[in-house]
Amino acid sequence: MPARFLNHPSILNWPRSTKRLVVVSLDIALSLLAMWIAFTLRLDSLHRPMGAQWAVYLVAPALAVPIFVRFGLYRAIFRYTGMAALTATATAVVIYALFLFTTLQWMQWMRWEVIPRSIGILQPLIFLLLVGTSRAMARFWLSGLGSTDKRHQARLLIYGAGEAGAQTAAALASTRTYTIVGFIDDDPRKAGRSINGVHVHMPGEIPELVKKNNVTDILLALPSSTRERRNEILKDLQNLPVHVRTLPAMSDLASGRVTVQDIRELDIEDLLGREPIPPHPELLARNLFQKTVLVTGAGGSIGSELCRQIVVEHPTRLVLVDHNEFGLYTVHAELEILCATLGLAVELVPLLGSVSNYARMLHICTQYRPATVYHAAAYKHVPLAEGNPAEGILNNVFGTLNMARAAITTSVAHFVLVSTDKAVRPTNVMGTTKRIAELILQALEDSPIVQWDDNTSTPNSTLFAMVRFGNVLGSSGSVVPLFRKQLAVGGPLTVTHAEVTRYFMTIPEAAQLVLQAGAMANGGDVFVLEMGEPVKIVDLALRMVALSGLTVRNEIHPEGDIEIAITGLRPGEKLYEELLTGDNPKTTAHPRIMKAHESFIHWHDLSLAMAGLKIALVANDAPQLLKLLGQLVPEATLRPSPAQTATTT
């Protein structure tokens, strides 16, 4: 067969039946060749089959092919053949050897021409050698067909010469998408050694290796390392022109094997630059175990993470409420799989409904009688709330009031509001509405009997608490997913102001804070997480560019890859966020969670102001809405945007 034909990538596109026929034909030929070699070695001369010996030649493939079919050897993909397939081949040949030896013994018993019994041992050994060699050669040859030209392959250093690193190298070797330049490991005992022919180096050699070998990517294969150590490594790597990626944590590698699909961009925690704050398990379970729990906004970023963490604490029932059909469907499907995987006996109840519909929320609470409500439903995006103040107020303010009234009416024991640092001295509609939501709960907490605007009253035994936290890395609309999308299209990365800073936390941290704070609440508490130092958004952008193996394009470096564009502060946006209005936070049972008792408005006065707010809301009177928001939250500084002015009727 011409060499140019053998090397043609179209072989990979042959029909499966054609490929199997070729392999079966090859094995038949190899079995005959093995028989001839066995006879030649046994008789010490070139064998010329005669008489009944021809029958022995025919017996070999007649036995081998059915056994190979039974062991599934013709279903394997040669270019991905590994140790499992070779082991199956060896097992099949052993079974074949037993059948062949038995057949030869039977032929002698039938007094056919004498066949040396050693043929029954020699031929299978030779056959195994030939078949194994053919599979190995096929894997080596076929895995290169259609692969990327080596000049265009990524050149990779694997940081971590342990089991995960070795498995990753083996998985990548079959894809031919990477050229593995070397391993890096902190253990000096591994330095100078090699794994499958690839040398292990110390961390101090990385800059030289990158420069000398044109390294394009570094993979962190450190699933069990501490966050502190990972941060140290990332700090050392961020000035190198390489793309840094990672394997997931060891807890995520449930299969025990690493695949190419496990390689991903850096964890959100890696970008945070600090250790995630660990939860107290006893606090997480306190208001959840064997209880009915309700989560509003269950399909959102925070709400869905709350649900994930709630189900593992073994509630009896989890009620999921959201007005977004797709979000609700998605989180419900995910939780069903999670419960089935972990064997959790939790009843999941997905319910469509908006918190702005009081009748619907009351019906839900009446029917399911939750012991604890986590209220995460809110419009949270500052520019959208700024341009749609009436909708922001309806959902964030009156939605919270509706949910709180339904909770009081049905004697819910605990009610926890998911709030935000933007509620502190707010400069936008979203932050102001969230502060009013806090004021509502503080006022209701202070009222043993609540007089409603329809002249009805309800005894109040519900314990209310609020939880504030900063920006959540990885949530919908947050800066990290936005930067990743912008990086994928070549930039620019958009930052509103060079000095803008934010407190950041991860989605799991935010959810754990909500659950733990609710367990520690005494009533009317405002909880905040001690989040370390705020992060400059520009620094986060620079870190993401550097760890993507790219360079920043600016006036000093016009040849750079990615521009960072300053777009100007958006309406209502602050340069700096705060977590507390006052300076007197108190400690709690968790060393990283603080508690504040802030001033509030008594329910009688607040309910009167809310009545006026509802009138302006119905009229969609944006200037009046802003005026009333300012009266309710005097520390707020609100300015009408063009969109707000345009909606005035």
C-alpha positions, -999 to 999 in steps of 0.1 A, spaced: 0 0 0 15 34 -10 29 54 19 10 85 8 -23 65 12 -13 52 46 -6 87 59 -39 101 45 -61 115 74 -92 102 55 -85 67 71 -100 82 103 -132 88 83 -136 53 70 -169 36 80 -167 17 112 -175 -16 95 -146 -11 71 -122 -4 100 -133 -35 118 -129 -56 87 -93 -44 83 -85 -52 119 -101 -86 118 -81 -94 86 -49 -82 102 -55 -105 133 -62 -135 110 -29 -128 92 -11 -124 125 -25 -157 138 -13 -175 107 21 -158 109 24 -167 146 16 -204 138 43 -205 111 69 -189 135 59 -214 162 63 -244 140 96 -230 126 110 -225 161 98 -259 173 111 -279 143 142 -258 140 137 -253 102 115 -232 79 81 -248 82 62 -262 51 27 -272 62 17 -307 51 -14 -328 56 -33 -323 89 -10 -294 98 -31 -272 75 -60 -278 98 -40 -264 127 -33 -232 107 -71 -228 101 -80 -235 138 -59 -206 150 -80 -177 134 -112 -197 139 -107 -196 176 -90 -162 180 -115 -140 161 -147 -151 181 -128 -147 214 -116 -112 204 -151 -103 194 -164 -115 228 -139 -94 246 -148 -63 226 -114 -58 211 -129 -47 178 -149 -19 195 -117 -1 207 -105 31 191 -69 23 183 -55 59 186 -69 60 222 -58 25 231 -44 24 267 -35 -1 294 -71 -13 298 -73 -23 262 -39 -41 263 -49 -59 294 -82 -71 277 -61 -82 247 -38 -103 270 -67 -118 288 -83 -128 254 -51 -144 242 -48 -164 274 -84 -178 269 -75 -184 232 -43 -203 243 -64 -226 266 -88 -234 237 -59 -239 212 -40 -263 236 -72 -283 242 -79 -285 205 -44 -298 198 -48 -324 225 -81 -335 210 -64 -337 175 -37 -360 189 -63 -381 207 -81 -385 173 -48 -398 160 -44 -371 134 -9 -362 123 12 -357 155 13 -320 164 39 -310 191 20 -299 222 45 -270 226 29 -253 196 -1 -247 219 22 -226 241 45 -210 216 19 -198 191 -2 -179 217 29 -162 231 40 -151 196 5 -141 187 2 -119 218 35 -102 210 24 -96 174 -11 -83 183 2 -61 211 29 -46 188 3 -40 161 -20 -21 185 8 0 199 20 9 164 -15 17 153 -20 40 184 12 58 177 5 62 140 -32 70 141 -30 95 170 -9 117 148 -33 118 118 -52 150 116 -35 164 147 -23 200 149 10 208 133 36 208 161 45 243 152 10 253 162 7 231 193 6 248 227 38 242 247 30 232 282 46 230 316 26 210 342 30 223 377 28 193 399 46 160 393 22 139 414 -5 115 404 -28 142 389 1 157 369 11 123 355 -25 114 346 -29 147 329 2 143 309 -10 108 298 -44 122 288 -28 151 268 -4 129 250 -32 111 231 -48 144 220 -16 159 204 -29 194 212 -1 201 236 37 195 236 46 188 272 79 206 279 84 195 315 70 191 350 75 216 379 74 204 415 82 219 448 96 186 461 135 187 456 135 149 457 117 148 424 140 173 406 161 158 379 139 128 376 115 121 346 79 109 341 74 90 308 106 107 295 96 142 306 119 159 331 109 173 364 122 208 373 122 231 404 100 262 405 131 285 402 137 272 367 104 283 353 114 317 338 144 300 320 122 271 308 95 295 295 121 315 275 142 286 263 113 264 252 88 290 241 63 278 267 28 291 261 8 274 289 12 264 325 -13 239 340 -17 238 378 -21 201 385 -23 207 423 -58 196 433 -49 191 470 -27 222 476 -37 249 499 -52 282 486 -23 301 502 3 280 482 -17 284 450 -18 322 455 20 322 460 25 303 427 1 325 408 19 356 421 52 342 407 36 333 374 16 364 366 45 383 351 54 355 327 39 355 291 20 323 297 -16 312 300 -22 297 334 -50 272 338 -59 246 364 -74 212 373 -103 212 398 -100 205 435 -95 169 445 -131 168 458 -143 175 423 -122 147 407 -148 121 418 -139 96 391 -103 94 404 -90 100 369 -80 132 352 -92 139 316 -86 167 292 -121 180 299 -111 187 335 -87 214 325 -103 248 329 -96 285 335 -85 295 370 -109 292 398 -128 323 410 -110 317 443 -76 320 426 -86 355 413 -99 365 447 -63 364 461 -73 354 496 -83 322 514 -120 315 513 -136 319 547 -145 285 561 -180 279 575 -190 266 609 -209 233 602 -230 235 633 -243 270 622 -251 258 587 -274 230 599 -291 248 628 -322 262 610 -323 235 582 -321 200 595 -355 182 592 -373 214 584 -392 229 555 -372 257 540 -382 283 513 -359 302 491 -371 331 469 -350 339 438 -340 302 438 -329 303 402 -304 332 406 -267 330 414 -270 334 452 -304 316 454 -293 285 436 -261 282 457 -282 286 488 -303 257 476 -272 235 469 -259 241 504 -293 237 520 -301 203 506 -269 187 520 -280 198 555 -310 173 552 -341 195 553 -374 177 550 -386 199 521 -370 227 500 -395 251 483 -379 269 453 -397 301 443 -387 322 412 -405 341 385 -378 331 359 -390 298 344 -357 287 329 -337 296 361 -362 276 382 -362 246 358 -323 246 358 -318 247 395 -346 221 402 -330 197 376 -296 202 392 -308 196 427 -327 164 417 -294 150 403 -275 162 435 -301 145 458 -300 113 438 -262 112 437 -259 118 475 -289 98 485 -307 128 501 -343 123 510 -354 159 504 -387 168 488 -380 195 461 -409 218 453 -403 242 423 -429 270 422 -433 298 397 -443 332 412 -432 367 417 -427 382 452 -446 413 439 -477 391 440 -487 390 477 -516 366 472 -493 341 455 -466 343 482 -493 340 510 -507 309 493 -473 293 490 -464 300 527 -499 288 538 -496 255 518 -461 246 527 -456 263 561 -418 269 559 -398 272 591 -372 293 575 -374 317 545 -343 330 527 -353 360 506 -329 363 477 -353 376 450 -342 410 439 -333 432 410 -296 437 417 -280 453 386 -274 490 393 -278 505 358 -310 486 351 -326 496 384 -314 532 378 -333 532 344 -363 514 358 -368 527 393 -405 518 396 -398 481 388 -368 482 412 -390 495 440 -419 471 432 -396 441 434 -370 450 460 -392 470 484 -427 458 481 -416 423 471 -397 421 505 -428 435 523 -451 410 507 -428 381 516 -423 394 552 -461 398 556 -467 362 543 -441 349 567 -456 367 597 -491 356 588 -481 320 585 -458 321 616 -425 315 599 -398 311 626 -369 327 607 -367 351 578 -333 361 563 -329 389 538 -300 388 513 -289 424 512 -258 442 498 -230 466 507 -247 490 482 -273 496 509 -248 516 530 -250 553 522 -265 544 488 -259 565 456 -283 545 434 -318 532 433 -308 496 438 -289 503 469 -316 525 483 -343 499 477 -322 473 495 -317 497 525 -355 502 526 -360 464 525 -337 463 556 -357 491 572 -389 471 567 -375 440 584 -360 461 612 -394 478 618 -413 445 617 -389 429 641 -397 457 665 -434 452 662 -451 424 683 -483 431 665 -482 445 630 -509 469 617 -512 466 579 -523 493 554 -557 475 550 -564 480 587 -558 444 596 -533 434 622 -513 402 628 -493 390 658 -456 387 649 -435 359 661 -411 358 631 -374 365 638 -359 387 610 -322 391 600 -303 408 572 -270 398 556 -248 422 536 -219 413 515 -199 427 486 -197 418 450 -200 381 443 -173 367 420 -189 346 393 -225 356 398 -246 366 368 -236 400 355 -205 402 378 -172 415 366 -152 382 362 -176 365 337 -177 398 318 -139 401 317 -136 365 305 -160 372 276 -141 403 267 -108 384 268 -122 357 245 -130 383 218 -97 402 222 -108 429 245 -110 456 255 -116 450 292 -139 478 304 -134 494 338 -156 523 348 -129 542 367 -92 537 374 -97 540 412 -130 521 416 -127 494 443 -150 466 455 -151 440 482 -153 406 467 -164 372 478 -172 339 462 -207 325 456 -203 297 482 -190 322 507 -220 344 502 -244 315 506 -227 302 537 -228 337 552 -265 338 547 -271 304 563 -248 310 593 -261 345 599 -297 333 600 -287 307 626 -270 334 648 -298 360 646 -315 374 677 -338 397 657 -332 428 636 -296 420 632 -275 432 602 -246 408 595 -216 415 574 -186 394 564 -151 406 573 -138 404 537 -103 417 540 -91 446 519 -111 459 489 -98 451 455 -92 476 427 -111 465 396 -82 476 374 -59 453 394 -83 424 389 -83 431 351 -45 432 350 -43 399 369 -67 382 345 -48 395 315 -15 384 328 -27 349 339 -42 344 304 -7 347 290 -14 380 274 -1 416 278 -18 449 283 -19 473 254 -14 509 264 6 540 254 38 526 269 32 492 252 13 497 220 22 462 208 3 446 237 -26 422 233 -55 435 254 -65 471 261 -81 481 294 -106 509 286 -118 534 312 -155 540 304 -165 564 332 -187 558 362 -222 547 354 -253 565 369 -254 558 406 -221 540 408 -197 546 437 -160 546 437 -158 528 470 -182 505 488 -188 502 525 -203 474 546 -213 494 577 -230 527 582 -215 531 617 -181 522 632 -193 499 660 -195 463 646 -199 436 672 -184 401 671 -204 369 667 -199 332 671 -180 332 638 -147 351 639 -151 365 604 -188 376 607 -197 409 623 -230 423 635 -243 458 635 -274 474 652 -282 503 629 -309 530 633 -343 523 618 -378 538 614 -407 525 636 -433 506 617 -461 532 621 -440 559 604 -425 536 579 -459 522 568 -472 558 562 -442 566 540 -447 533 522 -482 543 513 -470 574 496 -443 554 478 -470 531 465 -490 560 451 -460 573 432 -452 538 421 -486 533 405 -483 567 387 -447 558 376 -437 592 388 -399 589 387 -390 623 403 -415 617 431 -402 581 436 -366 595 440 -378 622 464 -396 596 486 -366 572 485 -344 601 497 -368 609 525 -369 572 536 -331 570 534 -317 605 542 -281 593 538 -288 584 502 -276 607 473 -298 600 443 -297 618 410 -323 614 382 -309 598 350 -322 606 316 -341 573 316 -358 582 348 -368 616 335 -382 600 304 -405 577 323 -423 605 342 -460 606 334 
